[in-house]
Structures are given as C-alpha cells and as structure tokens.
Amino acid sequence: MTKRWPLVLFFNLLDVSAYNAFILWTTVDPSWQRAKGYRRRLYIEELGKTLVAPQMARRRRLPHTPAAAALVLDAQLKADPGLGSSASPHTTQKRRQCVLCTSKKQVFSTCNKCDSPICKEHYKIVCSSCLT
C-alpha cells in the first residue's frame, strides 16, 4: 500500500457523498435538467461552485494567474456589489516602494483611488491614506 491511501479514501468519500446528494436532489426534483444526458456532471459542477463561492468571496489576496484572479474578483463582486471596481488593487509592470511602510517593501500593487504603491498589509479596499 502506498502513502497516498488517505487521499484516495478522502476522494472516494467525496465522490460517494456527491453521488448520494445527487440521488437525493433528483428524487426531490425529478425534472431538473431532464433533457441532459450528463446531469450528474452538471450537479457536481454546481455543487463545487456553491461550496467554493463563500471562500472566494472572503479571500483577501488575489491569485497570481490572471484567469484565477478574474474568477475570484467576479465572486467577490457578486458577494458585495458595492465594492465596484476598487475591489482589488490594480498592478503595474514595475515594482515601487510602499508609501505607508517604514521598511522598503517593493510592491506591484497600487491604490485604485490615488495610484500610490501600497503593500498587502496596508491594503483594504483602497489604501489607508485614502480612507482618511
């Protein structure tokens, strides 16, 4: 037996749980996606998105890849539409020193309001100086 058996057991547990939930859902609502031949796959995708959405909305830092960052930003905007376009700092190509740090932190992120470089410690929705 390999060292990965707990992982295999965990994924099997997830698969059985998702299948049981699918059976219960189709029993409750037999007309759901009746015309589709891949109903279980649709259900698992919807279940996954539903389970991940709250965590994506709470996430403080954006992922590094643009595609993943766009998904997280979209989930955050759906959770709180009042954030608007200032929900995340936009990035520039060159690194600059954070205007609020006493140490010389070099950062890519800038405030959406005043365009000053800010680090993740001082970042909320806009930089700390723009809030005052």
Secondary structure, DSSP 8 states (H G I E B T S, - for coil): --TTHHHHHHHHHHHHHHHHHHHHHHHH-TTTTTT-S-HHHHHHHHHHHHHHHHHHHH--S--SSHHHHHHHHHHHHHH-GGGGGGGS-EEEEEEEE-SS-SS--EEEEE-TTT--B--TTTBSSSBHHHH-
